[in-house]
Structure formats: structure tokens, C-alpha cells
């Protein structure tokens, strides 16, 4: 699964303090893949075995509170936007 984060949150603020890049991770059908997050990346490939259609939550991992980057339902081979700062590509 490939995640592409916008340069900023939808409100224009940076993802991380001091303008840093996000640390994206996903929750797929209720299972968190926070441990597979990418650090300081706008583009992240997360290796998971789920195939669509699945419910995907995209998050930016932070020290105190994780920032939501949106939710989508996406199918294998599709490109799906979360409407809140992230695009999801399910790589088949």
C-alpha cells in the first residue's frame, strides 16, 4: 500500500512541529499498522497483505497525539483520496 501525504494538513498547518514531514501509518479494517510507519516521509509504502475493498484510516504518528489524515474505502489496484490530506494506492 502506498500512501502520499499532502505537504500540509487541510488547515494549512505542518504535520509535525517546526514544519517537519509526517510519519504516516494506516489502520486497515480496524487493524493498526502503526509499527510499520514511515518516519519523516510524504510518500510511504507499507507492506501489508490486505486486499480490497478495505476501510483505510491514514494517520500521522506523533509523540503525544496522532493526527488523522482521513478515511477511505479502497479496492485492490485503486487510487483513493481520504479528503483530508492523503492519497492511498493499493498496490496489487
C-alpha positions as CSV (number, residue, x, y, z in Angstrom):
1,X,0.0,0.0,0.0
2,X,1.4,3.4,-1.0
3,X,0.4,6.5,0.9
4,X,1.1,10.0,-0.4
5,X,0.6,12.8,2.2
6,X,-0.1,16.4,1.2
7,X,2.6,18.9,2.1
8,X,0.3,20.3,4.9
9,X,-2.8,19.3,6.8
10,X,-6.0,20.6,5.2
11,X,-6.0,23.6,7.6
12,X,-2.5,24.6,6.2
13,X,-0.5,23.6,9.3
14,X,2.5,21.4,9.1
15,X,2.1,17.8,10.0
16,X,4.8,17.9,12.6
17,X,6.3,20.6,14.9
18,X,8.7,23.0,13.4
19,X,7.3,22.2,9.9
20,X,8.5,18.6,9.8
21,X,7.3,15.9,7.4
22,X,4.6,13.5,8.5
23,X,5.2,10.0,9.9
24,X,2.3,8.1,8.1
25,X,0.7,4.9,9.1
26,X,-2.6,3.1,8.4
27,X,-5.4,1.3,10.2
28,X,-6.9,-1.2,7.8
29,X,-10.3,-2.7,8.7
30,X,-9.6,-1.9,12.4
31,X,-6.0,-3.3,12.5
32,X,-3.3,-0.7,13.2
33,X,-0.1,-0.8,11.3
34,X,1.5,2.0,13.4
35,X,4.6,-0.2,13.9
36,X,5.2,-0.1,10.2
37,X,5.0,3.7,9.9
38,X,7.4,5.7,7.8
39,X,9.3,8.5,9.5
40,X,9.5,12.0,8.1
41,X,8.2,11.0,4.7
42,X,5.5,12.4,2.4
43,X,5.4,9.2,0.4
44,X,5.4,5.9,2.2
45,X,5.0,2.2,1.1
46,X,3.6,0.0,3.9
47,X,3.8,-3.7,3.2
48,X,0.6,-5.4,4.3
49,X,-1.3,-8.4,2.9
50,X,-4.8,-6.9,3.0
51,X,-6.7,-6.8,-0.3
52,X,-9.7,-4.6,-1.1
53,X,-12.2,-3.4,-0.7
54,X,-11.0,-2.4,2.8
55,X,-11.6,0.5,5.1
56,X,-8.4,2.5,5.5
57,X,-7.6,5.2,8.0
58,X,-4.4,7.2,7.4
59,X,-2.7,8.8,10.4
60,X,0.4,10.9,11.1
61,X,2.2,9.4,14.1
62,X,3.3,12.0,16.7
63,X,4.8,11.8,20.2
64,X,1.7,13.0,22.1
65,X,-1.3,12.8,19.8
66,X,-1.6,11.2,16.3
67,X,-3.1,13.4,13.6
68,X,-5.8,12.0,11.4
69,X,-5.3,12.3,7.7
70,X,-8.6,10.8,6.6
71,X,-10.6,7.7,6.0
72,X,-11.5,5.9,2.7
73,X,-12.7,2.6,1.4
74,X,-10.4,1.4,-1.3
75,X,-10.1,-1.7,-3.5
76,X,-7.0,-3.5,-4.8
77,X,-5.4,-1.6,-7.7
78,X,-7.3,1.6,-7.0
79,X,-6.3,5.1,-6.1
80,X,-8.4,6.6,-3.3
81,X,-8.3,10.0,-1.6
82,X,-9.1,10.5,2.0
83,X,-10.4,14.0,1.6
84,X,-8.2,15.1,4.5
85,X,-4.6,15.2,3.3
86,X,-3.7,11.7,2.0
87,X,-4.0,9.6,-1.1
88,X,-3.9,5.8,-0.9
89,X,-2.8,3.4,-3.6
90,X,-3.5,-0.2,-3.1
91,X,-0.7,-2.0,-5.0
92,X,-1.8,-5.3,-6.4
